């Protein structure tokens, strides 16, 4: 009887331990996992910043990333540049350039409008120029490519 009691006691102990482990596993797997929040794209950030701005669907565009260490950003199409940049110091201004990997061509000075900086231009005269650069007093601020 003693051997049988030990065996029954052991089995009861195994069942209890298995039950506790199963309960803990269920409890752990039911912990809520945070849902990742999608990071908005540059286009979404720019469209929320600029009043009434719509970028036509299907139009070729380039994200303009701040390479100066700041928080600027922008979007360029083949006919418009829109940038979220701070107000430049007095006497300085933002200029936009088209590049082809060897040469940069000045296409204009960005104007303050609609809550940011905008330049309307035409890239038709510059086939093969796929790089956009925005400068402040000669220093590259934003860059992107089509």
Backbone torsions as a table, in degrees:
resi	resn	phi	psi	omega
1	UNK	NA	-37.1	-177.9
2	UNK	-60.2	-44.3	179.2
3	UNK	-62.8	-39.2	-179.8
4	UNK	-68.6	-41.1	177.8
5	UNK	-62.0	-40.0	178.8
6	UNK	-65.2	-42.1	179.8
7	UNK	-64.1	-44.7	178.6
8	UNK	-64.0	-43.8	178.5
9	UNK	-61.0	-41.4	178.6
10	UNK	-63.7	-43.5	178.7
11	UNK	-63.6	-41.5	177.3
12	UNK	-61.6	-42.7	179.1
13	UNK	-63.0	-42.2	178.4
14	UNK	-62.6	-42.9	179.9
15	UNK	-63.5	-42.2	-179.6
16	UNK	-64.4	-46.2	-179.9
17	UNK	-62.8	-43.2	178.9
18	UNK	-62.4	-40.4	178.6
19	UNK	-64.5	-43.7	179.1
20	UNK	-63.3	-45.3	179.6
21	UNK	-63.3	-41.4	178.7
22	UNK	-64.2	-41.7	179.2
23	UNK	-63.4	-44.0	179.6
24	UNK	-64.0	-39.4	179.8
25	UNK	-63.8	-43.8	178.0
26	UNK	-62.3	-43.6	-178.9
27	UNK	-62.5	-42.1	-179.3
28	UNK	-67.3	-41.9	-177.4
29	UNK	-72.9	-17.1	179.5
30	UNK	-89.6	2.2	178.0
31	UNK	-67.1	133.4	-179.3
32	UNK	-68.2	130.8	176.6
33	UNK	-98.5	134.8	-179.4
34	UNK	-65.2	139.5	177.1
35	UNK	-83.7	124.0	-179.3
36	UNK	-65.7	138.2	177.7
37	UNK	-88.9	126.5	-179.4
38	UNK	-65.2	138.8	177.4
39	UNK	-80.2	126.8	-179.4
40	UNK	-66.2	146.7	177.9
41	UNK	-75.6	167.0	176.7
42	UNK	-59.8	-41.0	179.5
43	UNK	-60.0	-43.2	179.4
44	UNK	-64.9	-40.9	178.9
45	UNK	-64.4	-43.8	-179.4
46	UNK	-65.4	-44.1	-179.0
47	UNK	-64.8	-31.7	177.8
48	UNK	-76.2	-25.1	-178.7
49	UNK	-80.3	-39.5	-174.2
50	UNK	-95.5	126.8	-179.6
51	UNK	-66.9	122.1	174.1
52	UNK	72.6	11.9	-179.2
53	UNK	-80.0	129.4	172.0
54	UNK	-130.5	132.2	176.2
55	UNK	-100.6	118.1	-176.0
56	UNK	-56.3	137.2	178.7
57	UNK	-66.7	135.0	177.4
58	UNK	89.3	-11.8	178.4
59	UNK	-75.7	137.6	179.6
60	UNK	-61.7	133.2	-178.2
61	UNK	-144.7	160.9	178.6
62	UNK	-132.9	133.4	171.4
63	UNK	-75.2	135.5	177.6
64	UNK	-106.1	116.1	-177.3
65	UNK	-102.9	143.8	180.0
66	UNK	-75.0	118.8	178.8
67	UNK	-106.3	4.4	-176.3
68	UNK	-93.9	-3.5	-176.7
69	UNK	94.4	1.1	179.0
70	UNK	-92.9	-164.8	-178.3
71	UNK	-111.1	16.6	-178.7
72	UNK	-70.4	161.6	177.0
73	UNK	-162.9	165.0	178.5
74	UNK	-168.0	175.2	176.6
75	UNK	-132.1	137.8	174.6
76	UNK	-124.9	138.1	168.5
77	UNK	-113.6	-176.8	179.3
78	UNK	-74.8	-0.7	-179.3
79	UNK	-134.8	-4.2	-176.0
80	UNK	-155.0	144.6	171.9
81	UNK	-120.9	131.0	178.2
82	UNK	-127.8	124.9	-175.4
83	UNK	-134.3	142.9	173.5
84	UNK	-102.2	100.3	-176.7
85	UNK	-135.7	153.8	177.2
86	UNK	-70.6	161.5	176.0
87	UNK	-64.4	128.5	-178.2
88	UNK	-73.7	161.1	176.0
89	UNK	-59.4	155.5	-179.5
90	UNK	-55.5	132.7	178.8
91	UNK	87.5	-4.2	177.7
92	UNK	-112.4	159.3	-177.4
93	UNK	-154.2	159.6	179.1
94	UNK	-89.9	132.5	175.9
95	UNK	-120.9	149.4	179.2
96	UNK	-113.0	143.4	-177.3
97	UNK	-133.2	146.8	169.3
98	UNK	-105.1	139.1	179.9
99	UNK	-129.0	156.6	177.3
100	UNK	-122.5	16.8	-178.6
101	UNK	95.4	-20.4	179.5
102	UNK	-122.8	-28.6	-171.2
103	UNK	-140.3	143.2	173.6
104	UNK	-111.6	137.8	178.4
105	UNK	-120.7	126.0	178.2
106	UNK	-67.9	127.3	178.5
107	UNK	-111.6	-9.2	175.1
108	UNK	151.0	177.7	179.1
109	UNK	-106.6	131.3	-179.7
110	UNK	-71.4	141.5	179.1
111	UNK	-109.0	147.3	178.2
112	UNK	-79.5	116.8	-178.9
113	UNK	-160.4	151.0	174.8
114	UNK	55.2	27.0	177.3
115	UNK	90.7	12.3	179.6
116	UNK	-165.0	-150.8	-176.5
117	UNK	-118.9	130.9	-173.0
118	UNK	-135.0	145.0	171.5
119	UNK	-140.9	124.3	171.5
120	UNK	-94.7	134.8	-178.5
121	UNK	-155.4	176.5	175.4
122	UNK	-128.5	127.0	179.5
123	UNK	-92.4	3.5	-176.8
124	UNK	-57.5	-36.3	-178.1
125	UNK	-74.4	-5.9	-173.4
126	UNK	-128.1	64.7	177.3
127	UNK	-65.1	141.4	-179.9
128	UNK	86.8	-5.5	177.0
129	UNK	-92.3	102.7	-173.2
130	UNK	-113.3	-0.1	-179.3
131	UNK	-104.4	138.3	174.3
132	UNK	-114.5	132.7	176.8
133	UNK	-131.0	132.3	172.7
134	UNK	-112.8	127.7	-177.5
135	UNK	-117.7	159.3	171.6
136	UNK	-128.8	110.1	-177.3
137	UNK	51.7	43.6	176.2
138	UNK	87.7	-12.4	-179.1
139	UNK	-91.1	130.6	178.4
140	UNK	-67.1	126.2	180.0
141	UNK	-109.5	-54.8	179.9
142	UNK	-119.3	144.8	174.9
143	UNK	-143.6	149.1	175.0
144	UNK	-167.9	167.8	-179.5
145	UNK	-137.2	147.3	174.4
146	UNK	-79.5	NA	NA
